[in-house]
């Protein structure tokens, strides 16, 4: 996880300098996507980003959204959260934190980093150290489990 966190909401005039600080060339589409992402801490799929950007700013292609999200992740501007093998969400909150994923509703919510403690030897390979850690706690309704039985 990145140690850089963002302030929400981000004003449009703050987007270009932020992109430049992260080493990202600020094109109009990148500015639109970043501005939408940094209105609040949120977890969105690429398709949700595409729909929101197109509804708010005008047409951006699916390829541009996917490429831009990948670029933002590589530069540490946002985090990528792999929920399931075929489901990735993009997190605008880059402060250290973990997640709770509700398998019934598909909702992903934040757990502050200080609320979860890892104790004991992690069994890391020799000569390595922890750079970051992200935990996804998966939950489901007990009532839904009982109905399946």
C-alpha positions as CSV (number, residue, x, y, z in Angstrom):
1,X,0.0,0.0,0.0
2,X,1.1,3.5,-0.6
3,X,2.0,5.7,2.3
4,X,0.7,8.7,0.3
5,X,-2.9,9.5,1.1
6,X,-5.2,12.0,-0.6
7,X,-7.6,14.7,0.6
8,X,-11.2,14.4,-0.5
9,X,-12.9,15.8,-2.4
10,X,-10.1,16.9,-4.8
11,X,-10.9,20.2,-6.6
12,X,-10.5,20.0,-10.4
13,X,-7.6,22.5,-10.4
14,X,-5.7,20.3,-8.0
15,X,-5.8,17.2,-10.3
16,X,-3.2,18.3,-12.8
17,X,-0.5,19.2,-10.2
18,X,-1.2,15.9,-8.4
19,X,-0.8,13.8,-11.6
20,X,2.5,15.6,-12.3
21,X,3.7,14.9,-8.7
22,X,3.1,11.2,-9.4
23,X,5.0,11.4,-12.7
24,X,1.8,11.1,-14.9
25,X,1.3,13.2,-18.0
26,X,-2.0,15.0,-17.3
27,X,-4.1,14.5,-20.4
28,X,-7.8,15.6,-20.4
29,X,-9.0,12.1,-20.0
30,X,-6.6,11.3,-17.1
31,X,-7.7,14.5,-15.4
32,X,-11.4,13.6,-15.8
33,X,-10.8,10.1,-14.5
34,X,-8.7,11.3,-11.5
35,X,-11.2,14.0,-10.7
36,X,-14.0,11.5,-10.5
37,X,-12.0,9.0,-8.4
38,X,-11.0,11.6,-5.8
39,X,-14.3,13.0,-5.0
40,X,-14.4,10.6,-2.0
41,X,-12.8,7.4,-0.8
42,X,-14.4,4.8,-3.0
43,X,-14.0,1.3,-4.5
44,X,-15.0,1.1,-8.1
45,X,-14.7,-1.5,-10.9
46,X,-13.3,-0.3,-14.2
47,X,-16.8,-0.5,-15.7
48,X,-18.2,1.7,-12.9
49,X,-15.4,4.2,-13.6
50,X,-16.2,4.2,-17.3
51,X,-19.9,4.8,-16.7
52,X,-19.4,7.6,-14.2
53,X,-16.7,9.4,-16.3
54,X,-18.9,9.2,-19.4
55,X,-22.0,10.4,-17.5
56,X,-20.1,13.3,-16.0
57,X,-17.4,14.4,-18.4
58,X,-18.2,13.1,-21.9
59,X,-17.1,10.1,-23.8
60,X,-14.0,8.2,-22.8
61,X,-13.3,4.8,-24.4
62,X,-13.2,1.6,-22.3
63,X,-9.5,1.0,-23.4
64,X,-8.6,4.5,-22.1
65,X,-10.2,3.8,-18.7
66,X,-8.5,0.5,-18.3
67,X,-5.1,1.8,-19.4
68,X,-5.5,4.9,-17.2
69,X,-6.4,2.8,-14.1
70,X,-3.4,0.6,-14.7
71,X,-1.2,3.6,-15.0
72,X,-2.6,5.1,-11.8
73,X,-2.0,1.8,-10.0
74,X,1.6,1.5,-11.3
75,X,2.4,5.1,-10.1
76,X,0.8,4.6,-6.7
77,X,-2.0,7.1,-7.2
78,X,-4.7,4.4,-6.5
79,X,-4.7,0.9,-5.2
80,X,-6.0,-2.2,-7.0
81,X,-8.0,-4.6,-4.8
82,X,-8.4,-8.2,-6.2
83,X,-11.7,-9.4,-4.7
84,X,-12.1,-12.6,-6.8
85,X,-10.1,-13.9,-9.7
86,X,-12.5,-12.1,-12.1
87,X,-13.3,-9.0,-10.0
88,X,-10.9,-6.1,-9.4
89,X,-11.9,-2.9,-7.7
90,X,-9.9,0.4,-7.7
91,X,-9.5,2.1,-4.4
92,X,-8.9,5.9,-4.2
93,X,-7.9,5.7,-0.5
94,X,-4.2,5.0,-0.5
95,X,-3.7,5.4,3.3
96,X,-2.8,2.1,5.0
97,X,-6.0,0.2,5.6
98,X,-7.7,-3.2,5.0
99,X,-11.0,-4.3,3.7
100,X,-14.2,-6.1,4.5
101,X,-15.9,-7.7,1.4
102,X,-19.6,-8.6,1.8
103,X,-20.0,-11.6,-0.5
104,X,-23.8,-11.2,-0.4
105,X,-24.0,-7.6,-1.5
106,X,-20.6,-7.2,-3.3
107,X,-19.8,-4.1,-1.1
108,X,-16.2,-3.4,-0.2
109,X,-15.6,-1.3,2.9
110,X,-12.5,0.0,4.7
111,X,-11.0,-1.2,8.0
112,X,-8.5,1.2,9.5
113,X,-5.0,-0.3,9.6
114,X,-4.8,0.1,13.4
115,X,-7.9,-2.1,13.9
116,X,-6.1,-5.3,12.7
117,X,-3.0,-6.7,14.2
118,X,-0.8,-9.5,12.7
119,X,1.2,-11.3,15.3
120,X,4.0,-13.8,15.1
121,X,6.4,-14.9,12.4
122,X,5.0,-14.5,8.9
123,X,7.5,-17.0,7.5
124,X,9.0,-14.4,5.1
125,X,11.8,-15.6,2.8
126,X,15.2,-14.7,4.2
127,X,16.5,-11.3,3.1
128,X,13.0,-9.9,2.5
129,X,10.8,-7.4,4.5
130,X,7.2,-6.4,4.4
131,X,6.6,-3.5,2.1
132,X,2.9,-3.4,2.7
133,X,0.1,-5.6,3.7
134,X,-3.5,-5.7,2.6
135,X,-6.1,-8.0,4.2
136,X,-9.5,-8.7,2.7
137,X,-12.0,-10.2,5.2
138,X,-14.8,-11.9,3.3
139,X,-18.2,-12.0,5.1
140,X,-21.6,-13.3,4.3
141,X,-24.9,-13.3,6.1
142,X,-25.5,-16.1,8.5
143,X,-29.1,-16.3,7.3
144,X,-27.9,-16.9,3.7
145,X,-25.6,-19.7,4.9
146,X,-28.4,-21.4,6.8
147,X,-30.7,-21.2,3.8
148,X,-28.1,-23.0,1.6
149,X,-28.0,-26.0,3.9
